[in-house]
């Protein structure tokens, strides 16, 4: 049994989809087996815009497409045995388009900020103060056309960034240990507002207070509320559950989508 010609309206424009649903009927009871959705006509919704951009870039000359009800995946044409991984996955959501790219492709173009320090605190089970460490890593893709916005926003930190908008940078507290593997670091004295020196040896909640400080750091708050970047986690929260070797970013802006597709489609074409 086929049910086709489904019609929906997208908030951005009118889109017509072809919907094919396959059922099995047993003892007179239908059971849905699969659903396939394909855009057949419509305006520039995010999914059709991404496909249009890929077509104009010549992406289909090097990559083959596979469509399912959940995603559109792209792998290298005539991929040999062991090379079946998707290099790009598009997944339409209600108000955004989620794009998954292998982590090793995306990660080198991210701005990675590592906040870290250590402190001593008393633990009931241990006689002497114990040495504790606290660290978080936050990652962003700075939109290339918004690089000047990022530079202006991070003027206070240019001694570490020096005009760069991707790479790994250490953000250390005033009494942190500098990792010898990283030459670039920034000493953050704002932690003095928490009067950490008064709680190091007395407050077992020091870790929670530091974690709260890191998560609400002025730099991160400025980046999160700006329109110059996309926040991308490197842990489970940003991994595509279907394709765990990828990182996923979700976009709800046509302008950002155009720039993201142009940037990474070209990189994928060059690497393959």
Wavefront OBJ file of the C-alpha trace (Angstrom):
o trace
v 0.000 0.000 0.000
v 1.421 3.422 -0.992
v 0.333 6.801 0.325
v 1.904 9.574 -1.726
v 1.694 13.288 -2.378
v 1.833 14.648 1.173
v 1.653 18.417 1.501
v 3.045 20.646 4.249
v 3.746 24.316 4.575
v 7.132 25.392 5.825
v 7.286 28.620 7.826
v 9.761 29.982 5.268
v 7.919 28.988 2.056
v 5.477 26.486 0.614
v 7.068 23.070 0.187
v 5.600 20.002 -1.515
v 6.833 16.590 -0.400
v 6.370 13.164 -1.912
v 5.674 10.727 0.921
v 5.778 6.985 0.341
v 4.620 4.786 3.183
v 4.808 1.005 2.888
v 2.504 -1.228 4.907
v 2.226 -4.928 5.525
v -1.273 -6.284 6.039
v -1.655 -9.386 8.180
v -5.071 -10.749 9.136
v -6.592 -7.536 7.896
v -4.410 -5.365 10.164
v -2.031 -2.909 8.415
v 1.434 -2.356 9.895
v 3.689 0.514 8.801
v 6.988 -0.869 7.478
v 8.782 2.232 6.227
v 8.339 5.878 5.299
v 10.288 7.760 2.654
v 10.030 11.552 2.343
v 11.402 13.504 -0.613
v 11.116 17.173 -1.517
v 9.682 17.367 -5.038
v 8.755 21.042 -5.289
v 9.009 24.188 -3.227
v 10.929 27.251 -2.241
v 14.239 27.621 -0.514
v 13.662 25.692 2.686
v 16.895 24.808 4.465
v 17.102 21.256 3.123
v 16.433 22.152 -0.496
v 18.779 25.135 -0.164
v 21.582 22.842 1.037
v 20.967 20.446 -1.865
v 20.916 23.347 -4.320
v 24.218 24.671 -2.966
v 25.846 21.232 -3.181
v 24.665 20.879 -6.771
v 26.086 24.272 -7.776
v 29.420 23.409 -6.156
v 29.689 20.178 -8.171
v 29.425 18.043 -5.041
v 27.530 15.317 -6.892
v 30.480 14.812 -9.223
v 32.410 13.233 -6.345
v 29.715 12.036 -3.964
v 26.711 9.773 -4.284
v 23.492 10.428 -2.392
v 21.323 8.091 -0.335
v 17.924 9.248 0.884
v 15.989 7.746 3.772
v 13.080 8.947 5.861
v 15.511 10.216 8.529
v 18.425 11.704 6.586
v 20.216 12.256 3.295
v 23.735 10.833 3.343
v 26.651 11.417 0.998
v 29.568 9.059 0.487
v 32.394 9.117 -2.040
v 31.467 7.813 -5.489
v 32.537 4.208 -6.067
v 33.822 3.957 -2.517
v 35.867 0.795 -2.041
v 35.425 -1.775 0.676
v 35.866 -0.225 4.106
v 35.153 3.281 2.757
v 31.385 3.311 3.174
v 31.194 6.024 5.806
v 29.148 9.098 4.999
v 31.176 12.271 4.620
v 28.113 14.499 4.947
v 24.651 13.875 6.419
v 21.659 16.231 6.212
v 18.741 15.765 8.648
v 15.710 18.044 8.430
v 14.151 19.176 11.716
v 11.115 21.384 12.339
v 12.911 24.722 12.361
v 16.488 23.787 11.520
v 18.739 21.630 9.392
v 21.221 19.372 11.194
v 24.479 18.662 9.374
v 26.871 15.893 10.373
v 30.505 15.810 9.239
v 33.288 13.393 10.311
v 34.969 14.729 13.430
v 38.455 14.654 11.891
v 37.233 16.955 9.092
v 35.395 19.478 11.261
v 37.591 19.650 14.357
v 40.678 21.386 12.836
v 38.502 24.392 11.944
v 37.088 24.894 15.428
v 38.073 27.407 18.087
v 38.733 25.280 21.184
v 38.874 27.025 24.554
v 40.207 24.999 27.474
v 39.497 26.473 30.918
v 41.485 24.833 33.707
v 42.992 25.244 37.163
v 43.834 23.238 40.252
v 43.166 23.795 43.934
v 43.516 22.106 47.295
v 40.564 21.139 49.425
v 39.852 19.024 52.482
v 38.134 15.684 52.029
v 36.825 13.934 55.155
v 38.423 10.603 54.191
v 41.879 12.148 53.698
v 43.958 13.756 56.452
v 45.849 16.279 54.328
v 44.302 18.670 51.785
v 43.826 16.920 48.459
v 44.911 18.387 45.138
v 41.943 18.742 42.789
v 41.702 19.886 39.170
v 38.808 21.479 37.357
v 38.549 21.913 33.598
v 36.045 22.350 30.790
v 36.457 22.632 27.018
v 34.147 24.658 24.810
v 34.268 24.695 21.036
v 32.985 27.058 18.370
v 32.988 27.402 14.612
v 33.576 31.085 13.934
v 31.628 32.133 10.839
v 34.352 33.426 8.466
v 32.330 36.467 7.354
v 31.881 37.370 11.039
v 35.567 37.182 11.887
v 35.757 40.934 12.557
v 32.818 40.657 14.972
v 34.663 37.904 16.824
v 37.874 39.955 16.997
v 36.000 42.971 18.360
v 34.108 40.796 20.850
v 37.316 39.216 22.147
v 39.464 42.341 22.173
v 40.415 41.734 25.793
v 41.846 38.330 24.877
v 43.805 39.204 21.745
v 47.090 38.548 23.542
v 46.209 34.881 23.224
v 44.178 34.778 19.998
v 46.382 37.181 18.018
v 43.821 37.426 15.232
v 43.264 33.666 14.967
v 39.729 32.309 15.018
v 40.415 28.592 15.072
v 42.873 26.444 16.978
v 43.288 25.362 20.602
v 43.882 27.862 23.396
v 44.437 27.490 27.129
v 42.504 29.756 29.505
v 44.207 29.343 32.885
v 43.294 30.735 36.260
v 45.787 32.962 38.077
v 47.341 30.058 39.955
v 46.948 27.364 37.338
v 49.669 25.111 35.979
v 50.672 25.826 32.399
v 50.694 22.692 30.275
v 54.066 22.564 28.517
v 52.371 21.205 25.385
v 50.607 24.534 24.861
v 52.554 27.717 24.261
v 49.439 29.898 24.040
v 47.649 30.625 27.278
v 45.741 33.375 29.032
v 45.905 34.038 32.759
v 42.376 34.724 33.982
v 42.339 36.923 37.069
v 38.560 37.285 37.249
v 38.438 34.268 39.533
v 39.509 36.595 42.346
v 35.879 37.683 42.518
v 35.153 34.314 44.082
v 37.881 34.829 46.713
v 39.058 31.321 46.002
v 42.109 31.690 48.225
v 39.780 31.730 51.260
v 37.973 28.510 50.388
v 40.731 26.340 48.902
v 41.524 24.550 52.131
v 38.140 24.702 53.799
v 35.320 24.276 51.286
v 34.689 20.891 49.701
v 32.333 22.644 47.276
v 35.223 24.476 45.613
v 34.894 22.238 42.546
v 31.224 23.114 42.061
v 31.953 26.818 42.420
v 34.745 26.642 39.872
v 32.577 24.641 37.479
v 29.861 27.267 37.791
v 32.395 30.001 37.129
v 33.725 28.272 34.019
v 30.249 27.643 32.623
v 29.297 31.292 33.154
v 32.564 32.835 32.075
v 32.052 36.281 30.464
v 33.847 35.214 27.268
v 31.652 32.151 26.798
v 28.493 34.111 27.535
v 29.472 36.740 24.967
v 30.173 34.089 22.329
v 26.993 32.151 23.095
v 24.802 35.230 22.683
v 26.593 36.595 19.630
v 25.792 35.735 16.026
v 29.413 35.311 14.985
v 29.750 31.604 15.750
v 28.162 28.196 16.180
v 28.747 26.266 19.400
v 29.854 22.688 18.790
v 30.527 20.112 21.491
v 33.109 17.388 21.012
v 31.438 14.944 23.377
v 28.245 12.916 23.175
v 25.920 15.929 23.032
v 27.107 16.864 19.522
v 27.652 13.403 18.113
v 25.120 12.123 15.618
v 23.529 9.102 17.312
v 23.252 7.275 13.979
v 26.802 8.165 12.920
v 28.954 8.486 16.076
v 32.123 9.200 14.068
v 30.642 12.582 13.097
v 29.938 15.876 14.835
v 26.542 17.446 14.271
v 25.658 21.108 14.045
v 22.093 22.417 13.667
v 21.462 25.609 11.680
v 18.289 27.707 11.404
v 19.649 30.581 9.297
v 19.894 30.560 5.490
v 22.910 32.891 5.586
v 24.830 30.709 8.037
v 23.829 27.562 6.141
v 25.171 28.978 2.870
v 28.493 29.832 4.463
v 28.782 26.499 6.289
v 27.987 24.456 3.165
v 30.369 26.456 0.973
v 33.160 26.147 3.524
v 32.980 22.445 4.315
v 31.710 21.095 0.986
v 34.826 22.514 -0.654
v 37.020 20.948 2.031
v 35.343 17.554 1.568
v 35.743 17.762 -2.210
v 39.425 18.618 -1.884
v 40.062 15.741 0.521
v 38.281 13.200 -1.644
l 1 2 3 4 5 6 7 8 9 10 11 12 13 14 15 16 17 18 19 20 21 22 23 24 25 26 27 28 29 30 31 32 33 34 35 36 37 38 39 40 41 42 43 44 45 46 47 48 49 50 51 52 53 54 55 56 57 58 59 60 61 62 63 64 65 66 67 68 69 70 71 72 73 74 75 76 77 78 79 80 81 82 83 84 85 86 87 88 89 90 91 92 93 94 95 96 97 98 99 100 101 102 103 104 105 106 107 108 109 110 111 112 113 114 115 116 117 118 119 120 121 122 123 124 125 126 127 128 129 130 131 132 133 134 135 136 137 138 139 140 141 142 143 144 145 146 147 148 149 150 151 152 153 154 155 156 157 158 159 160 161 162 163 164 165 166 167 168 169 170 171 172 173 174 175 176 177 178 179 180 181 182 183 184 185 186 187 188 189 190 191 192 193 194 195 196 197 198 199 200 201 202 203 204 205 206 207 208 209 210 211 212 213 214 215 216 217 218 219 220 221 222 223 224 225 226 227 228 229 230 231 232 233 234 235 236 237 238 239 240 241 242 243 244 245 246 247 248 249 250 251 252 253 254 255 256 257 258 259 260 261 262 263 264 265 266 267 268 269 270 271 272
